[in-house]
Structures are given as structure tokens and as C-alpha cells.
Amino acid sequence: VELKVFDINGKEVGNLVNSEFSAGEYEYTFNGSNLTSGIYFYTLKTNNFSETKKMTLIK
């Protein structure tokens, strides 16, 4: 499983998870204290699934 965060320009600004997990539900708390307010995208990838979503960071 990979969970990465990208800025609006597509630059990777965080590699949050890069591990193997057994099947199930998981939760991850993102600490964006080192980032500025703005639009970011996060991508979740597994062996047979990939999804990218938009998020807004407001400080």
C-alpha cells in the first residue's frame, strides 16, 4: 500500500505510507504542519487499486 500527497503542480510533498497490510479498514491522520494552505492531492495505491482525491489544507 502506498499513500502519497502531491501539491497542485504534481510535486510529491509527502510519502505517508509504503507498507504491506492485511485486508481490512485503516485510518491515517495527515500532519500538514510543514505545508502551506492550498489544494493538494493524495493517491492511494494497492496491488489492484489506485485512486486520487483532492483535499484543501486550511491553516
C-alpha positions in Angstrom: 0.0 0.0 0.0 1.3 3.5 -0.9 -0.3 6.7 0.2 1.3 9.9 -1.2 0.5 13.6 -1.2 1.2 15.9 -4.1 0.9 19.7 -4.5 -1.1 21.4 -7.2 1.9 21.2 -9.5 2.2 17.4 -9.1 5.3 17.5 -6.9 5.3 14.8 -4.3 5.3 16.6 -0.8 4.7 13.5 1.4 5.1 9.8 1.3 2.8 8.8 4.2 2.6 5.0 3.8 4.7 2.5 1.9 4.0 -0.9 3.6 2.2 -4.2 3.3 -1.1 -4.6 5.2 -3.6 -7.4 5.6 -7.1 -6.8 4.3 -9.2 -4.5 6.4 -10.0 -0.9 7.1 -7.3 1.5 8.2 -7.2 5.2 9.2 -4.3 7.6 8.8 -4.0 11.1 10.3 -2.2 13.5 8.0 0.0 16.2 9.6 0.4 19.0 7.2 2.2 21.4 9.5 5.1 21.7 7.1 2.9 22.7 4.2 1.2 25.9 3.2 -2.5 26.3 2.9 -3.7 25.2 -0.5 -5.0 22.4 -2.7 -3.3 19.1 -2.5 -4.0 15.6 -4.0 -3.5 12.3 -2.3 -3.1 9.0 -4.1 -3.8 5.6 -2.6 -2.3 2.6 -4.4 -2.6 -1.1 -3.8 -1.8 -4.1 -6.0 -5.1 -3.8 -7.9 -6.4 -0.4 -7.0 -5.4 3.2 -7.4 -7.4 6.3 -6.5 -6.5 10.0 -6.4 -8.6 12.6 -4.4 -8.3 16.3 -3.9 -8.1 17.9 -0.4 -7.9 21.5 0.8 -5.4 22.4 3.6 -6.5 25.5 5.6 -4.3 26.9 8.3 
